Amino acid sequence: MKKLLGLGALMLGTTLLSSGCAATATTEPATDQGPAAELRLGYFDNVTHAAALIGLQDGFFEDALGDTKLSTQIFNAGPAAVEALSAGAIDAAYIGPSPAVNTFIQSGGQSAVIVAGAASGGAALVVRDGIDSPADLAGTLLATPQLGNTQDVALRSWLGDEGYRTSTTGGGDVNVSPTENPQTLTLFQSGKIDGAWLTEPWVSRLMLEGGAHVLVNEASLWDNGDFPTTVLLVRKAFLEEHPDTVSALLDGHVTAVDWLTDNRVDAVTIINAKLTADTGRALPDDVLTRALTEVKFTVDPLASTFPISLAKAVKAGIGKDGNLDGLFNVALLNDVLAKNAEEPVSAGGLGTE
């Protein structure tokens, strides 16, 4: 059962990882064509994507975009979103750092650029009773959302630092099985997996609905606990063709992040309204309340952490090393922030600001 689960999910993840990172050949920059007729936006139904949930539910994006039509698509994990973006099926996506870096490197910097941060924190390794230290993990089966996604990289990197061998084809000292989040919860509740490295609200769901406990809070692995879990990624060609539309999207994004920062209590109701619209069910208030305490919402992409994340991915055998110069373009974001009398963010020497 465990072997079949791991291999089945792994085959899907491998397909998405390879196809989602295909280079999009572009020889010359596109020219500004004015506001786009439509913006297609991808996101996940995760608390770390709350800026997207709030921006959609409260109409911040639509208000900012004006006559540009907004279409959306929901994903489970980053590699699948990157596949859609690389294929031109969407124009922008809320996504984790690792898939964003992967597509940038694989495409030689031509596929997409990060235009803003969205969330920091809210990721952890949660496990069953009886696992109280890294030494207890030998022979266990752990889940991540998808092969090559940010949490998959984080888990494999951390396990390697703890002396464990993992494999992208199944097996190893600890078996890592890429599995969709809802299935992870079900499998954990039935005792078929031993834990998972996830983002919120799935960390809180496994804890409050499945009896899990936190073995590793990822914040403990970073200086000052600051690490990006979600950024806003835009197709490079779309940015070049429609900078006014990207600026409008960023206007709505900044409004959503500022609202989240100031309205944590009210956010429970608004986020649950969007989750109900998307999935047909809301989260228990205690799950969502706990999840929101674990996430910091920020438009700062924390660019200086990306070379560290890339090194972890390469070491874990998930990522390809490469040049990150040009990964960020936060100039439009800084224009919006200046208009709102807010502090600018840095590209960390890896792009335009």
C-alpha positions in Angstrom: 0.0 0.0 0.0 2.7 2.5 1.0 4.9 1.6 -2.0 2.0 2.0 -4.4 1.1 5.3 -2.9 4.6 6.6 -3.1 5.2 5.5 -6.6 1.9 6.6 -8.0 2.2 10.1 -6.6 5.8 10.2 -7.5 5.1 9.4 -11.2 2.7 12.3 -11.3 5.0 14.7 -9.5 7.9 13.7 -11.8 5.9 14.4 -14.9 4.8 17.8 -13.6 8.3 18.7 -12.4 9.9 18.0 -15.7 7.1 19.5 -17.9 6.5 22.5 -15.7 10.1 23.6 -15.9 10.4 23.4 -19.7 12.0 26.5 -21.1 9.8 29.0 -22.9 12.0 30.2 -25.7 12.0 33.9 -26.0 14.6 35.7 -28.1 13.5 39.3 -27.7 11.6 41.2 -25.0 7.9 41.7 -25.8 6.6 45.3 -26.2 4.1 47.0 -24.0 0.6 46.4 -25.4 -1.4 48.2 -22.8 -3.8 46.7 -20.3 -4.6 43.1 -20.9 -8.2 42.0 -21.8 -7.8 39.1 -19.3 -5.6 38.1 -16.4 -5.5 34.4 -15.5 -4.4 33.9 -11.9 -3.5 30.6 -10.1 -3.6 30.0 -6.4 -4.0 27.3 -3.7 -6.7 27.0 -1.1 -4.1 27.3 1.7 -3.7 29.9 4.5 -0.3 30.8 3.1 -2.2 32.0 0.0 -4.6 34.1 2.1 -3.7 37.2 0.1 -5.2 35.5 -2.9 -8.3 34.3 -1.0 -8.9 37.7 0.5 -8.2 39.6 -2.7 -10.7 37.5 -4.6 -13.4 37.2 -2.0 -13.4 41.0 -1.1 -12.9 42.1 -4.7 -9.6 43.8 -4.2 -8.2 42.4 -7.4 -11.2 43.1 -9.6 -11.5 46.7 -8.2 -7.8 47.3 -9.1 -7.9 45.6 -12.5 -10.8 47.6 -13.8 -11.8 46.5 -17.3 -9.4 43.6 -17.3 -11.3 40.3 -16.8 -10.0 38.2 -13.9 -10.1 34.4 -14.3 -8.8 32.0 -11.7 -7.5 28.4 -11.4 -6.9 26.4 -8.2 -3.8 24.2 -7.7 -2.6 21.8 -5.1 1.1 22.5 -5.3 3.7 24.6 -7.1 5.0 22.3 -9.9 1.5 21.9 -11.3 1.0 25.7 -11.3 4.4 26.2 -13.0 3.4 23.7 -15.7 0.3 25.8 -16.4 2.2 29.0 -16.3 5.0 27.7 -18.6 2.3 26.4 -21.0 0.7 29.9 -21.1 -2.5 28.6 -19.5 -2.2 31.2 -16.7 -0.5 34.5 -16.4 0.4 34.8 -12.7 0.4 32.5 -9.7 0.7 32.5 -6.0 3.3 29.9 -5.5 6.2 28.6 -3.3 9.8 29.6 -3.8 11.2 26.3 -5.1 9.0 25.9 -8.2 9.5 29.5 -9.0 13.3 29.1 -8.9 13.2 25.9 -10.8 11.2 27.3 -13.8 13.4 30.4 -13.8 16.6 28.4 -14.0 15.3 25.7 -16.4 14.1 28.4 -18.8 17.3 30.5 -18.7 15.4 33.3 -17.0 12.8 33.5 -19.7 9.7 31.9 -18.1 8.7 34.0 -15.2 9.7 36.5 -12.6 8.8 37.1 -8.9 7.1 40.4 -8.5 6.2 40.3 -4.8 6.1 38.3 -1.7 2.9 37.1 -0.1 3.6 35.0 3.0 6.4 34.0 5.4 6.2 31.0 7.8 3.4 28.6 8.3 5.2 25.4 7.3 6.2 22.4 9.6 6.8 18.7 9.8 4.0 17.1 11.8 4.1 13.5 13.0 2.2 10.8 14.9 2.6 9.9 18.5 5.8 7.9 19.2 8.0 10.2 17.0 9.6 12.6 19.3 13.0 13.2 17.7 14.7 12.9 14.4 16.1 9.6 15.5 12.6 8.1 15.5 12.1 8.7 11.8 14.0 5.7 10.4 11.8 3.6 8.3 8.8 6.0 8.4 6.6 7.2 5.5 6.2 10.9 5.2 4.2 13.0 2.8 4.8 16.3 1.0 2.3 18.1 -1.4 4.2 17.3 -4.6 7.6 16.2 -5.8 9.8 19.3 -6.1 7.5 21.7 -4.3 8.8 23.9 -1.6 7.9 21.6 1.3 9.2 18.6 -0.5 12.6 20.3 -0.9 12.5 21.4 2.8 11.8 17.9 4.1 14.4 16.2 1.9 17.0 18.8 2.8 16.3 18.6 6.5 16.4 14.8 6.4 19.7 14.8 4.6 21.1 17.1 7.3 19.9 14.6 9.9 21.8 11.8 8.1 18.9 10.2 6.4 18.9 9.1 2.7 15.8 9.8 0.6 15.1 9.0 -3.0 12.9 10.7 -5.6 12.0 7.2 -7.0 10.8 5.8 -3.6 12.5 4.1 -0.7 15.5 5.3 1.3 16.0 5.5 5.0 12.8 7.6 5.1 10.3 7.2 2.4 8.9 10.5 1.1 5.6 10.2 -0.8 4.3 13.2 -2.7 0.6 13.2 -1.9 -2.2 15.8 -2.3 -3.0 17.6 0.9 -6.6 16.3 1.4 -5.4 12.7 0.9 -2.5 13.3 3.3 -5.0 14.1 6.1 -7.1 11.0 5.4 -4.0 8.8 5.2 -2.6 10.2 8.5 -5.9 9.8 10.3 -6.0 6.1 9.2 -2.4 5.5 10.3 -1.1 4.8 6.8 1.5 7.5 6.9 3.6 8.7 9.8 3.7 12.4 9.2 4.0 15.2 6.6 5.8 18.5 5.9 3.0 20.9 5.0 1.9 24.5 5.0 -1.1 25.9 6.8 -4.0 25.1 7.2 -2.9 21.5 6.7 -0.4 21.6 9.6 -3.2 22.7 11.9 -5.7 20.2 10.4 -3.4 17.3 11.0 -2.8 18.5 14.6 -6.4 19.3 15.5 -8.2 16.7 13.4 -5.6 13.9 13.3 -3.7 14.2 16.6 -0.4 15.1 15.1 2.3 17.2 16.8 5.0 19.4 15.4 8.4 17.9 15.2 10.0 20.7 13.2 8.7 24.2 12.7 10.5 25.4 9.6 10.8 28.9 11.1 13.4 27.4 13.5 15.7 26.6 10.6 15.9 30.2 9.4 17.5 33.4 10.8 14.9 35.3 12.7 12.3 32.8 11.5 11.9 34.6 8.2 11.5 32.4 5.1 9.1 32.8 2.2 6.3 30.2 1.8 4.4 32.1 -1.0 5.4 34.6 -3.6 3.6 36.1 -6.6 5.0 34.9 -9.9 4.2 36.4 -13.3 5.0 35.1 -16.8 7.8 37.3 -18.0 6.2 37.8 -21.4 2.9 38.9 -19.7 4.8 41.4 -17.6 6.6 42.9 -20.6 3.4 43.0 -22.7 1.0 44.3 -19.9 3.0 46.1 -17.1 -0.1 48.2 -16.3 -2.1 45.1 -15.6 0.6 43.6 -13.4 0.8 46.9 -11.6 -3.0 46.8 -11.0 -2.7 43.2 -9.8 0.0 44.3 -7.4 -2.2 47.2 -6.2 -4.9 44.6 -5.2 -2.3 42.3 -3.7 -0.9 45.1 -1.5 -4.4 46.0 -0.4 -5.1 42.3 0.5 -1.8 41.9 2.5 -2.4 45.1 4.4 -6.0 44.1 5.2 -4.8 40.7 6.5 -2.2 42.4 8.7 -4.8 44.6 10.3 -7.7 42.2 10.4 -6.6 38.8 11.7 -9.8 38.1 13.5 -12.1 39.1 10.7 -9.9 37.2 8.3 -11.3 33.9 9.6 -14.8 34.7 8.3 -13.6 36.0 4.9 -11.2 33.2 4.2 -13.8 30.6 5.1 -16.3 32.2 2.8 -13.8 31.8 -0.1 -12.9 28.2 0.9 -16.6 27.3 1.0 -17.0 28.8 -2.4 -14.0 26.9 -3.8 -14.4 23.5 -2.0 -17.9 23.4 -0.7 -16.8 23.4 3.0 -15.3 25.8 5.5 -12.5 25.0 8.0 -13.3 24.7 11.7 -12.7 28.1 13.3 -10.1 26.7 15.7 -8.1 25.3 12.8 -8.1 28.5 10.8 -7.4 30.6 13.9 -4.4 28.6 14.8 -3.2 28.5 11.2 -3.3 32.3 10.9 -1.1 32.7 14.0 1.6 30.8 12.2 1.8 32.9 9.1 3.2 36.4 8.5 1.7 38.2 5.6 4.2 40.4 3.8 4.8 41.7 0.3 8.6 41.3 0.8 9.7 38.3 -1.1 12.7 37.9 1.2 15.0 37.7 -1.8 18.1 37.0 0.2 16.8 33.6 1.2 16.5 32.3 -2.3 20.2 31.3 -2.9 20.0 29.3 0.4 16.8 27.6 -0.8 18.4 26.8 -4.1 21.5 25.3 -2.4 19.1 23.1 -0.3 17.3 21.9 -3.4 20.5 21.0 -5.2 21.8 19.2 -2.2 18.6 17.2 -1.9 18.7 16.2 -5.5 15.5 18.0 -6.4 16.8 21.2 -8.0 19.3 22.2 -10.7 21.9 24.8 -9.8 21.9 28.0 -11.8 22.1 31.8 -12.0 19.3 33.6 -10.1 20.2 37.0 -11.6 16.9 38.5 -12.8 14.6 36.3 -10.8 13.0 39.3 -9.2 11.3 42.4 -10.6 9.9 44.4 -7.7 10.0 47.8 -9.4 6.2 47.9 -10.0 5.6 46.7 -6.4 7.8 49.5 -5.1 5.9 52.0 -7.1 2.6 50.8 -5.5 4.2 50.8 -2.1 5.5 54.4 -2.6 2.0 55.4 -3.6 0.7 54.0 -0.3 3.6 55.6 1.7 5.0 52.1 2.6 8.6 51.1 2.7 10.2 49.5 -0.5 11.3 45.9 -0.7 14.6 44.6 -1.9 15.4 42.3 -4.8 18.5 41.2 -2.9 20.8 42.0 -5.9 18.9 39.4 -8.0 16.8 41.7 -10.2 15.1 45.0 -10.7 13.8 47.1 -7.8 
